[in-house]
Amino acid sequence: MLDKVGTYEFIAEPFHCDFMGKMAPGHFCNALLNAADYHSNDRGFGIHYLKTIDRAWVLSRLCVEMNKMPLAYQHFNIDTWVESAMRHFTLRNFAIHSSDTVFAYGRSVWAMIDSVTRQPADLLSVNDGDIARYVESGRVCPIEQPSRVKMPTNSALATTIDTTYSDIDINGHVNSIKYIEHILNLWQPDWYAAHELKRIDIAYVAETHYGDKMSLYKADANDCFYVSAKRSRGNNVEETEVCRAKVVFK
Amino acid sequence: MLDKVGTYEFIAEPFHCDFMGKMAPGHFCNALLNAADYHSNDRGFGIHYLKTIDRAWVLSRLCVEMNKMPLAYQHFNIDTWVESAMRHFTLRNFAIHSSDTVFAYGRSVWAMIDSVTRQPADLLSVNDGDIARYVESGRVCPIEQPSRVKMPTNSALATTIDTTYSDIDINGHVNSIKYIEHILNLWQPDWYAAHELKRIDIAYVAETHYGDKMSLYKADANDCFYVSAKRSRGNNVEETEVCRAKVVFK
């Protein structure tokens, strides 16, 4: 049996860095999803095996709390482990570090669905509950659980964007990371030059498909920013919320 | 002395794949730029050393001719080498393959500039012309040179986009790969489901900065598509061409 904690090495690719030479937050979060994917595939409950039994993981919530963003060409390791596994949800944590630096911690909540019916599935029934053998409840992840993100009432439309070919990933809908990029694009480089990202919580609610328009509504309260993304289809003006994020800067 | 040809291994990350599970062209081209960067840094004429002498590489043209796009999780190698080095330009080639598959070939033209004056610099004077020792003129790259891309006269405005935080890279202007993504977003998933990308040539002419608007003009002629990207600033309606691309589908 493999270790409960998996460790994967990444590099802050130079062209994945922002104008200050820090790894762009979207690319950083993408590394977390890769680590989750490698860890679960290596242990027999990843999407490779799930595909054969019509099951799929769905990312429900993600939060990352930054201490320091890796700089261009820096190598870093992502430790990832399953903190707990219930019937319909599992909590997965991340610690991102090098030998002498703690860059960040992350937490995430994943649901399992039946990929044919799109209904919730029992993740403890996969491989006779194999995931439970990998639960690592002893290791501490010293940040708060990912928030459901409750929007303040004063939100206002910030922008509306068309979804494009490059937004859509292998799952056929807008990539989880692309939401983070679109949301963080609401701030300008001048802002980022003066304010480091401290924490982002994102709660995924529904899917956005190609051709949908996505409107981002922004609010602020108590030194935090809140963004709600809503999709609309064709000529239908009705909007469906697809995700909510809470963003805190230093 | 290192080999003239450098080989670097990459993986088609699952969330860098499009809705068909093929590596997205932008991410594929980004791997080429990484390989170029690693190769030149390893050999002493990369941006790490250049930064210390106020020099920088500028990508002037890039073309990629696809045989097959790597699928999610596929590993592939990029061989890259310098085909020739003149005073102001160098030609760098790419062969992208695994043990049993040739995925693509690429060619590129790079200029060197003085990073303070932004004027062309003599790349043969760097480290006493060290780059010349690495010229590999014997290896064949079996695709045509990258085109200057001449626009047909029938081009029409296809879209205008705002440049955002995530478009801007460590160089402070729109990332070379982001142009490719914006250009290829002019086609819809339905189109990609029926047409594989065969070749893209892109000629970079000027830089786009944060806050610029970018308008894409599209034309077709002789089974090829042509796209010209033009930037405009603030309330100034005058447009400056920043790049041109020729796109061929199978």
Interface residues (C-beta under 8 A of the other chain):
Chain A: E13 P14 F15 H16 C17 D18 F19 M20 G21 A24 G26 N30 L33 N34 D37 I47 A72 T164 Y165 S166 I168 D169 I170 N171 G172 N175 S176 I177 E181 L184 N185 W187 Q188 P189 Y192 Y210 G211
Chain B: E13 P14 F15 H16 C17 D18 F19 M20 G21 A24 G26 N30 L33 N34 D37 I47 A72 T164 Y165 S166 I168 D169 I170 N171 G172 N175 S176 I177 E181 L184 N185 W187 Q188 P189 Y192 Y210 G211
